[in-house]
Amino acid sequence: MTETTPRWRSVAVRTTRVSIVVSVVDDDTGERIPTARVELADETPPTTVSGGYHVFTDLGPDPVEIRVTAPGYDEATPTVTPVAPTETDASAFVTEVQLTND
């Protein structure tokens, strides 16, 4: 009887963290609202705000509710599904939230 030594292979586990990019615009004009505030429902602020884009990074893959407010507009609380970073067109992953004048 011949004995064999088991061969072990290494297994790498990669956890992908995902992001949400939000742009807030006026429902009537389509213009960006520079005074908009965006946060996760648990009041977590964005990781960065640049050029009118509110970016949340290092999120899990489950949908999250965001809270969007701006002076003179009704509040919006959409549910957004984060996406993994990719080398394709980044604008395809921007969530546009339209606010209505109150």
DSSP file (Angstrom, degrees, kcal/mol; ACC not computed):
  #  RESIDUE AA STRUCTURE BP1 BP2  ACC     N-H-->O    O-->H-N    N-H-->O    O-->H-N    TCO  KAPPA ALPHA  PHI   PSI    X-CA   Y-CA   Z-CA
    1    1 A M              0   0    0      0, 0.0     2,-0.5     0, 0.0     0, 0.0   0.000 360.0 360.0 360.0 131.7    0.0    0.0    0.0
    2    2 A T        -     0   0    0      2,-0.0     2,-0.4     0, 0.0     0, 0.0  -0.818 360.0-143.4-100.5 132.0    1.3    3.4   -1.0
    3    3 A E        -     0   0    0     -2,-0.5     2,-0.4     2,-0.0     0, 0.0  -0.729  13.2-156.8 -91.2 141.7    0.8    6.4    1.2
    4    4 A T        -     0   0    0     -2,-0.4     3,-0.0     3,-0.0    -2,-0.0  -0.931  12.5-132.8-117.0 144.2    0.2    9.8   -0.4
    5    5 A T        -     0   0    0     -2,-0.4     2,-0.0     1,-0.0    -2,-0.0  -0.808  31.1-115.2 -92.3 129.0    0.8   13.1    1.1
    6    6 A P        -     0   0    0      0, 0.0     2,-0.5     0, 0.0    -1,-0.0  -0.359  24.1-139.5 -63.8 142.8   -2.1   15.5    0.7
    7    7 A R        -     0   0    0     -2,-0.0     2,-0.4     2,-0.0    -3,-0.0  -0.904  14.2-153.0-104.0 128.4   -1.3   18.5   -1.4
    8    8 A W        -     0   0    0     -2,-0.5     2,-0.4     0, 0.0     0, 0.0  -0.826   3.4-157.8-102.7 138.1   -2.7   21.8   -0.2
    9    9 A R        -     0   0    0     -2,-0.4     2,-0.3     2,-0.0    -2,-0.0  -0.900  22.4-118.1-110.4 143.5   -3.5   24.6   -2.4
   10   10 A S        -     0   0    0     -2,-0.4     2,-0.5     2,-0.0     0, 0.0  -0.592  24.8-156.1 -80.9 144.1   -3.8   28.1   -1.2
   11   11 A V        -     0   0    0     -2,-0.3     2,-0.5     2,-0.0    -1,-0.0  -0.982   1.8-153.4-122.1 125.1   -7.1   29.8   -1.6
   12   12 A A        -     0   0    0     -2,-0.5     2,-0.5     2,-0.0    -2,-0.0  -0.846   4.5-157.9-100.0 132.2   -7.4   33.6   -1.7
   13   13 A V        -     0   0    0     -2,-0.5     2,-0.5     2,-0.0    -2,-0.0  -0.940   8.0-165.7-109.8 126.2  -10.6   35.2   -0.6
   14   14 A R        -     0   0    0     -2,-0.5     2,-0.6     2,-0.0    -2,-0.0  -0.948   5.9-159.0-116.5 125.6  -11.3   38.6   -1.9
   15   15 A T        -     0   0    0     -2,-0.5     2,-0.6     2,-0.0    -2,-0.0  -0.904  11.9-149.4-102.4 121.4  -13.9   40.8   -0.4
   16   16 A T        -     0   0    0     -2,-0.6     2,-0.3    68,-0.0    68,-0.0  -0.796   6.1-157.0 -92.5 123.9  -15.1   43.6   -2.8
   17   17 A R        -     0   0    0     -2,-0.6     2,-0.2    43,-0.1    43,-0.2  -0.744  16.5-150.9 -93.8 148.8  -16.2   46.7   -1.1
   18   18 A V  E     -A   59   0A   0     41,-2.7    41,-2.8    -2,-0.3     2,-0.3  -0.697   4.6-141.2-123.9 171.4  -18.5   48.9   -3.2
   19   19 A S  E     -E   83   0B   0     64,-2.7    64,-2.5    -2,-0.2     2,-0.4  -0.839   5.3-147.5-131.1 162.6  -19.4   52.5   -3.6
   20   20 A I  E     -A   56   0A   0     36,-2.5    36,-3.0    -2,-0.3     2,-0.5  -1.000  11.0-167.8-128.4 132.7  -22.3   54.9   -4.2
   21   21 A V  E     -Ab  55  94A   0     72,-0.7    74,-3.4    -2,-0.4     2,-0.4  -0.990  12.0-168.5-120.1 124.4  -22.0   58.1   -6.2
   22   22 A V  E     -Ab  54  95A   0     32,-2.8    32,-2.9    -2,-0.5     2,-0.4  -0.940  13.1-171.7-121.1 133.9  -24.9   60.5   -5.9
   23   23 A S  E     -Ab  53  96A   0     72,-2.5    74,-2.9    -2,-0.4     2,-0.5  -0.986  14.9-151.2-117.8 132.5  -25.7   63.6   -8.0
   24   24 A V  E     + b   0  97A   0     28,-0.6     9,-2.4    -2,-0.4     2,-0.3  -0.914  20.5 174.0-111.1 126.2  -28.6   65.8   -6.8
   25   25 A V  E     -Cb  32  98A   0     72,-2.5    74,-2.6    -2,-0.5     2,-0.3  -0.892  37.9 -97.6-130.2 158.5  -30.5   67.8   -9.4
   26   26 A D  E  >  - b   0  99A   0      5,-2.9     4,-2.3    -2,-0.3    74,-0.2  -0.582  29.7-137.6 -72.0 131.9  -33.6   70.1   -9.5
   27   27 A D  T  4 S+     0   0    0     72,-3.0    73,-0.1    -2,-0.3    -1,-0.1   0.829  99.8  39.9 -62.1 -35.0  -36.6   68.1  -10.8
   28   28 A D  T  4 S+     0   0    0     71,-0.3    -1,-0.2     1,-0.1    72,-0.1   0.912 128.7  24.5 -82.2 -45.0  -37.8   70.9  -13.0
   29   29 A T  T  4 S-     0   0    0      2,-0.1    -2,-0.2     3,-0.0     3,-0.1   0.698  87.5-132.7 -98.8 -21.1  -34.6   72.3  -14.5
   30   30 A G     <  +     0   0    0     -4,-2.3     2,-0.2     1,-0.3    -3,-0.1   0.475  58.7 141.8  78.5   0.8  -32.2   69.4  -14.2
   31   31 A E        -     0   0    0      1,-0.1    -5,-2.9    -6,-0.1    -1,-0.3  -0.491  59.0-103.4 -75.7 144.7  -29.6   71.7  -12.8
   32   32 A R  B     -C   25   0A   0     -7,-0.2    -7,-0.3    -2,-0.2    -1,-0.1  -0.351  25.8-133.6 -63.0 147.2  -27.3   70.4  -10.0
   33   33 A I    >   -     0   0    0     -9,-2.4     3,-1.5    19,-0.1    -9,-0.2  -0.888  17.8-170.3-105.5 101.7  -28.2   71.6   -6.5
   34   34 A P  T 3  S+     0   0    0      0, 0.0    -1,-0.1     0, 0.0    18,-0.1   0.727  83.3  56.3 -68.0 -20.6  -24.9   72.7   -4.9
   35   35 A T  T 3  S+     0   0    0     36,-0.1    34,-0.1    -3,-0.1    -2,-0.0   0.390  80.3 126.0 -90.8   4.6  -26.5   73.1   -1.4
   36   36 A A    <   -     0   0    0     -3,-1.5     2,-0.4    34,-0.1    34,-0.2  -0.298  47.0-153.1 -65.5 145.4  -27.7   69.5   -1.3
   37   37 A R  E     -F   69   0C   0     32,-3.5    32,-2.6     2,-0.0     2,-0.4  -0.984  11.2-172.2-119.6 131.6  -26.8   67.3    1.6
   38   38 A V  E     +F   68   0C   0     -2,-0.4     2,-0.3    30,-0.2    30,-0.2  -0.982  13.4 155.7-125.6 133.2  -26.6   63.5    1.1
   39   39 A E  E     -F   67   0C   0     28,-2.0    28,-3.5    -2,-0.4     2,-0.1  -0.981  45.2 -96.4-148.7 159.6  -26.1   61.0    3.9
   40   40 A L  E >   -F   66   0C   0      4,-2.6     3,-2.7    -2,-0.3    26,-0.3  -0.388  47.6-102.8 -69.6 158.8  -26.8   57.4    4.5
   41   41 A A  T 3  S+     0   0    0     24,-2.7    25,-0.1     1,-0.3    -1,-0.1   0.781 125.1  59.7 -56.4 -27.2  -30.0   56.7    6.5
   42   42 A D  T 3  S-     0   0    0     23,-0.3    -1,-0.3     2,-0.1    -2,-0.1   0.292 124.7-105.6 -85.1  12.9  -27.9   56.1    9.6
   43   43 A E    <   +     0   0    0     -3,-2.7    -2,-0.2     1,-0.3    23,-0.0   0.592  67.4 154.0  75.1  16.1  -26.6   59.7    9.2
   44   44 A T        -     0   0    0     -4,-0.1    -4,-2.6     1,-0.0    -1,-0.3  -0.626  38.8-135.3 -71.9 125.0  -23.2   58.6    7.8
   45   45 A P        -     0   0    0      0, 0.0    -6,-0.2     0, 0.0    -1,-0.0  -0.328  30.8 -83.4 -76.7 165.7  -21.8   61.5    5.7
   46   46 A P        -     0   0    0      0, 0.0    10,-0.3     0, 0.0     3,-0.1  -0.268  28.3-127.4 -65.1 155.2  -20.2   60.9    2.3
   47   47 A T  S    S+     0   0    0      8,-2.2     2,-0.3     1,-0.3     9,-0.2   0.907  91.4   1.0 -67.1 -42.8  -16.6   60.0    2.1
   48   48 A T  E     -D   55   0A   0      7,-1.7     7,-3.0     2,-0.0     2,-0.4  -0.982  56.6-157.7-143.3 154.7  -16.0   62.8   -0.4
   49   49 A V  E     +D   54   0A   0     -2,-0.3     2,-0.4     5,-0.2     5,-0.2  -0.974  29.6 157.0-131.2 118.3  -17.9   65.6   -2.1
   50   50 A S  E >   -D   53   0A   0      3,-2.2     3,-1.9    -2,-0.4    -2,-0.0  -0.982  62.7  -8.3-147.4 129.8  -16.4   66.8   -5.3
   51   51 A G  T 3  S-     0   0    0     -2,-0.4     3,-0.1     1,-0.3    -1,-0.1   0.793 128.8 -52.1  58.9  30.3  -17.8   68.6   -8.3
   52   52 A G  T 3  S+     0   0    0      1,-0.3   -28,-0.6   -18,-0.1     2,-0.5   0.498 112.0 121.1  84.5   3.3  -21.4   68.1   -7.0
   53   53 A Y  E <   -AD  23  50A   0     -3,-1.9    -3,-2.2   -30,-0.1     2,-0.6  -0.883  51.0-153.6-104.4 131.2  -20.9   64.3   -6.6
   54   54 A H  E     -AD  22  49A   0    -32,-2.9   -32,-2.8    -2,-0.5     2,-0.5  -0.914  17.9-163.4-103.2 118.0  -21.4   62.8   -3.1
   55   55 A V  E     -AD  21  48A   0     -7,-3.0    -8,-2.2    -2,-0.6    -7,-1.7  -0.903  13.8-172.5-115.3 126.9  -19.3   59.6   -2.9
   56   56 A F  E     -A   20   0A   0    -36,-3.0   -36,-2.5    -2,-0.5     2,-0.2  -0.975  18.0-177.3-113.4 124.2  -19.8   56.9   -0.3
   57   57 A T  E     +     0   0A   0     -2,-0.5   -38,-0.2   -38,-0.2   -39,-0.1  -0.704  50.8  37.6-119.0 170.4  -17.0   54.2   -0.3
   58   58 A D  E    S+     0   0A   0     -2,-0.2     2,-0.2     1,-0.2    -1,-0.2   0.867  77.3 149.2  59.7  42.7  -16.2   51.0    1.4
   59   59 A L  E     -A   18   0A   0    -41,-2.8   -41,-2.7    -3,-0.2    -1,-0.2  -0.630  48.4-110.4 -99.2 161.0  -19.8   49.8    1.6
   60   60 A G        -     0   0    0     -2,-0.2    -1,-0.1   -43,-0.2   -43,-0.1  -0.268  37.6-101.2 -77.5 176.3  -21.1   46.3    1.6
   61   61 A P  S    S+     0   0    0      0, 0.0     3,-0.1     0, 0.0    -1,-0.1   0.566  87.1 104.5 -81.1  -8.3  -23.1   45.0   -1.4
   62   62 A D  S    S-     0   0    0      1,-0.1    -2,-0.1    19,-0.1    18,-0.1  -0.433  82.1 -96.6 -76.8 147.6  -26.6   45.3    0.1
   63   63 A P        -     0   0    0      0, 0.0     2,-0.3     0, 0.0    18,-0.2  -0.271  43.1-159.9 -57.4 145.5  -28.9   48.2   -0.9
   64   64 A V  E     -H   80   0D   0     16,-2.9    16,-3.4    -3,-0.1     2,-0.4  -0.945  15.9-122.7-128.9 151.1  -28.9   51.2    1.4
   65   65 A E  E     -H   79   0D   0     -2,-0.3   -24,-2.7    14,-0.3     2,-0.3  -0.788  27.6-162.6 -91.6 134.4  -31.3   54.0    2.0
   66   66 A I  E     -F   40   0C   0     12,-2.7     2,-0.5    -2,-0.4   -26,-0.2  -0.840  10.8-140.9-113.3 156.2  -29.9   57.5    1.5
   67   67 A R  E     -F   39   0C   0    -28,-3.5   -28,-2.0    -2,-0.3     2,-0.5  -0.974  17.4-170.7-117.9 124.4  -31.4   60.8    2.8
   68   68 A V  E     +FG  38  76C   0      8,-3.1     8,-2.3    -2,-0.5     2,-0.3  -0.967  11.6 166.4-121.4 124.2  -31.1   63.8    0.4
   69   69 A T  E     +F   37   0C   0    -32,-2.6   -32,-3.5    -2,-0.5     5,-0.1  -0.940   9.0 168.7-134.0 156.2  -32.0   67.3    1.6
   70   70 A A    >   -     0   0    0      3,-0.4     3,-2.0    -2,-0.3   -34,-0.1  -0.923  46.0 -90.4-161.4 142.8  -31.6   70.8    0.3
   71   71 A P  T 3  S+     0   0    0      0, 0.0   -36,-0.1     0, 0.0     3,-0.1  -0.335 113.8  16.9 -57.1 131.0  -33.0   74.2    1.4
   72   72 A G  T 3  S+     0   0    0      1,-0.3    30,-1.9    29,-0.1     2,-0.3   0.499 110.7  95.6  86.1   4.6  -36.3   74.9   -0.5
   73   73 A Y  B <  S-I  101   0E   0     -3,-2.0    -3,-0.4    28,-0.3    -1,-0.3  -0.906  78.1-106.1-127.5 154.4  -36.7   71.3   -1.6
   74   74 A D        -     0   0    0     26,-3.0    26,-0.3    -2,-0.3     2,-0.1  -0.503  44.8-105.6 -72.4 147.1  -38.7   68.3   -0.4
   75   75 A E        -     0   0    0     -2,-0.2     2,-0.4    24,-0.1    -6,-0.2  -0.442  33.0-157.7 -71.3 146.1  -36.6   65.5    1.3
   76   76 A A  B     -G   68   0C   0     -8,-2.3    -8,-3.1    -2,-0.1    23,-0.0  -0.975  13.8-174.2-125.7 143.3  -36.0   62.3   -0.7
   77   77 A T        +     0   0    0     -2,-0.4   -10,-0.2   -10,-0.2     2,-0.1  -0.516  18.8 171.1-134.2  67.2  -35.0   58.9    0.7
   78   78 A P        -     0   0    0      0, 0.0   -12,-2.7     0, 0.0     2,-0.5  -0.370  33.2-123.3 -75.4 156.9  -34.3   56.6   -2.2
   79   79 A T  E     -H   65   0D   0    -14,-0.2     2,-0.4    -2,-0.1   -14,-0.3  -0.890  32.0-167.4 -98.4 130.1  -32.8   53.1   -1.8
   80   80 A V  E     -H   64   0D   0    -16,-3.4   -16,-2.9    -2,-0.5   -60,-0.0  -0.939  17.9-138.8-124.3 138.9  -29.6   52.7   -3.8
   81   81 A T        -     0   0    0     -2,-0.4   -19,-0.1   -18,-0.2   -62,-0.1  -0.869  27.0-130.0 -96.4 119.2  -27.7   49.5   -4.6
   82   82 A P        -     0   0    0      0, 0.0     2,-0.3     0, 0.0   -62,-0.2  -0.252  21.2-146.5 -63.4 155.4  -23.9   50.1   -4.3
   83   83 A V  B     -E   19   0B   0    -64,-2.5   -64,-2.7    10,-0.1     3,-0.1  -0.932  14.5-112.3-125.5 150.5  -21.7   49.0   -7.2
   84   84 A A        -     0   0    0     -2,-0.3   -66,-0.2   -66,-0.2   -68,-0.0  -0.513  43.8 -97.6 -76.0 146.0  -18.2   47.6   -7.4
   85   85 A P        +     0   0    0      0, 0.0     2,-0.3     0, 0.0    -1,-0.1  -0.319  51.6 172.5 -61.1 146.3  -15.5   49.8   -8.9
   86   86 A T        -     0   0    0      2,-0.2     4,-0.0    -3,-0.1    -3,-0.0  -0.945  44.3-117.6-149.5 167.4  -14.8   49.1  -12.6
   87   87 A E  S    S+     0   0    0     -2,-0.3     3,-0.1     2,-0.1    -1,-0.0   0.388  83.6  98.2 -91.9   4.4  -12.8   50.5  -15.4
   88   88 A T  S    S-     0   0    0      1,-0.2     2,-0.2     2,-0.1    -2,-0.2  -0.137  97.7 -45.4 -79.7-175.0  -15.9   51.1  -17.5
   89   89 A D    >   -     0   0    0      1,-0.2     3,-1.4     2,-0.1     4,-0.2  -0.329  51.1-155.1 -56.5 113.2  -17.6   54.5  -17.9
   90   90 A A  G >  S+     0   0    0      1,-0.3     3,-1.9    -2,-0.2    -1,-0.2   0.796  87.8  68.7 -64.0 -28.9  -17.9   55.8  -14.3
   91   91 A S  G >  S+     0   0    0      1,-0.3     3,-1.3     2,-0.2    -1,-0.3   0.743  85.8  70.0 -64.9 -20.2  -20.9   58.0  -15.2
   92   92 A A  G <  S+     0   0    0     -3,-1.4    -1,-0.3     1,-0.3    -2,-0.2   0.691  98.2  51.1 -67.8 -16.8  -22.9   54.8  -15.6
   93   93 A F  G <  S+     0   0    0     -3,-1.9   -72,-0.7    -4,-0.2     2,-0.5   0.260  81.1 112.7-106.8  11.1  -22.7   54.3  -11.9
   94   94 A V  E <   -b   21   0A   0     -3,-1.3     2,-0.7   -74,-0.1   -72,-0.2  -0.737  58.7-144.8 -86.3 127.6  -23.9   57.7  -10.7
   95   95 A T  E     -b   22   0A   0    -74,-3.4   -72,-2.5    -2,-0.5     2,-0.6  -0.833  12.7-152.6 -91.0 119.2  -27.3   57.7   -9.0
   96   96 A E  E     -b   23   0A   0     -2,-0.7     2,-0.5   -74,-0.2   -72,-0.2  -0.831   7.6-164.6 -96.0 123.8  -29.2   60.9   -9.9
   97   97 A V  E     -b   24   0A   0    -74,-2.9   -72,-2.5    -2,-0.6     2,-0.5  -0.937   6.9-152.1-108.6 124.8  -31.6   62.0   -7.3
   98   98 A Q  E     -b   25   0A   0     -2,-0.5     2,-0.4   -74,-0.2   -72,-0.2  -0.854   8.5-158.1 -99.7 124.5  -34.2   64.6   -8.4
   99   99 A L  E     -b   26   0A   0    -74,-2.6   -72,-3.0    -2,-0.5     2,-0.4  -0.807   7.7-140.8-102.1 144.1  -35.6   66.9   -5.7
  100  100 A T        -     0   0    0     -2,-0.4   -26,-3.0   -26,-0.3   -74,-0.0  -0.838  26.4-106.5-103.1 137.2  -38.9   68.8   -6.0
  101  101 A N  B      I   73   0E   0     -2,-0.4   -28,-0.3   -28,-0.2   -29,-0.1  -0.357 360.0 360.0 -58.2 137.6  -39.4   72.3   -4.9
  102  102 A D              0   0    0    -30,-1.9   -29,-0.2   -28,-0.0    -1,-0.1   0.483 360.0 360.0 -88.2 360.0  -41.4   72.4   -1.7
